[in-house]
Amino acid sequence: MKLYYSPLACSLADHIALQESGAPYEREQVDLKTKRIMSGGDFNEITPKGYVPALVLDNGETLTENIAILDWLASQFPKLGGSGPLGRTRVLEALTYISTELHGGFKPMWHAGSDAEKAAAKAALTFRFKLLSDRLTTKYLLGDEPTVADFYLFVTLLWAERFGVEIPPRLAELRARMKTRPAVQLAMQQEGLAA
Ligand SMILES: N[C@@H](CCC(=O)N[C@@H](CS)C(=O)NCC(=O)O)C(=O)O
C-alpha cells in the first residue's frame, strides 16, 4: 500500500490508521498547490481529483475519498473498526458527520474566507463539536479503543487547535489522549508536526 498525503491534511487520519494497523506501507508527500509528488511525478496521474488522501493498493488499484479509504482500512484491520451488529454503520455514521459537518466546516479557514465567513464557520463548528461531545461517554467516540472515526476526528481537533475553534473539554481530553498514542506520535513526526 502507498499513501499519498500532505502534512496536517485530512490524509493524516489514513496515515495514523496505517501506522496503527502495524502493516507495512509506503507514503508519498504531495504538494497540493503544484500537484507534484515531492519525490517526483505528477499527482494528477495518481488521481485526476488532485486531492489527498489517495491510497494505492498492492494490486495497483487506487482508492480515493477519505470515508472510503478509512472504511476499507477498517475492513482489512478489524481492530480499527466498530464492533457489534451496528459497528460498521456507527463508524460510517461518525465518519460522514466528521467529513461533511466538521471537515467541510473548516473550509473558510483553509481557503481564506472573509472574517465574517470565518466567524460564522467557527460558531457552527463549536456547535457541531458540542453535539459530538454531549453524546461522548467513553474514552473514544465508539468505545474505549479508537476506530478510524477517531483518527479523522483527531485531525479536525488539530485544526480546531490551529484555528482557535473552541471545543468542549471532553473533546480536548480525547485529542490529548490521541496524542499519547505511539502510532499518532510517529505519524505526526513523519509529517513534521509537533505532537
Ligand atoms: N472529498 C475528498 C476531499 C479531500 C480533501 O478535502 N483534501 C484536501 C486536504 S484535507 C486537499 O487535498 N485539498 C487540495 C485540493 O483540493 O486541491 C475526501 O473526502 O477525501
The ligand as an SDF file (V2000), in Angstrom:
LIG
                    3D

 20 19  0  0  0  0  0  0  0  0999 V2000
  -13.7620   14.6010   -0.9980 N   0  0  0  0  0  0  0  0  0  0  0  0
  -12.4080   14.4190   -0.5260 C   0  0  0  0  0  0  0  0  0  0  0  0
  -11.8510   15.7550   -0.1000 C   0  0  0  0  0  0  0  0  0  0  0  0
  -10.4330   15.6210    0.4150 C   0  0  0  0  0  0  0  0  0  0  0  0
   -9.8320   16.9730    0.7130 C   0  0  0  0  0  0  0  0  0  0  0  0
  -10.5380   17.9500    1.0350 O   0  0  0  0  0  0  0  0  0  0  0  0
   -8.5000   17.0320    0.6430 N   0  0  0  0  0  0  0  0  0  0  0  0
   -7.7940   18.2740    0.8410 C   0  0  0  0  0  0  0  0  0  0  0  0
   -6.8530   18.1880    2.0230 C   0  0  0  0  0  0  0  0  0  0  0  0
   -7.7160   17.9570    3.5800 S   0  0  0  0  0  0  0  0  0  0  0  0
   -6.9740   18.5560   -0.4020 C   0  0  0  0  0  0  0  0  0  0  0  0
   -6.2280   17.7010   -0.8550 O   0  0  0  0  0  0  0  0  0  0  0  0
   -7.1220   19.7610   -0.9640 N   0  0  0  0  0  0  0  0  0  0  0  0
   -6.3800   20.1830   -2.1140 C   0  0  0  0  0  0  0  0  0  0  0  0
   -7.2400   20.4740   -3.2850 C   0  0  0  0  0  0  0  0  0  0  0  0
   -8.4550   20.2060   -3.2490 O   0  0  0  0  0  0  0  0  0  0  0  0
   -6.7030   20.9880   -4.2670 O   0  0  0  0  0  0  0  0  0  0  0  0
  -12.3570   13.3990    0.6060 C   0  0  0  0  0  0  0  0  0  0  0  0
  -13.2990   13.3590    1.4100 O   0  0  0  0  0  0  0  0  0  0  0  0
  -11.3790   12.6370    0.6950 O   0  0  0  0  0  0  0  0  0  0  0  0
  1  2  1  0
  2  3  1  0
  2 18  1  0
  3  4  1  0
  4  5  1  0
  5  6  2  0
  5  7  1  0
  7  8  1  0
  8  9  1  0
  8 11  1  0
  9 10  1  0
 11 12  2  0
 11 13  1  0
 13 14  1  0
 14 15  1  0
 15 16  2  0
 15 17  1  0
 18 19  2  0
 18 20  1  0
M  END
$$$$
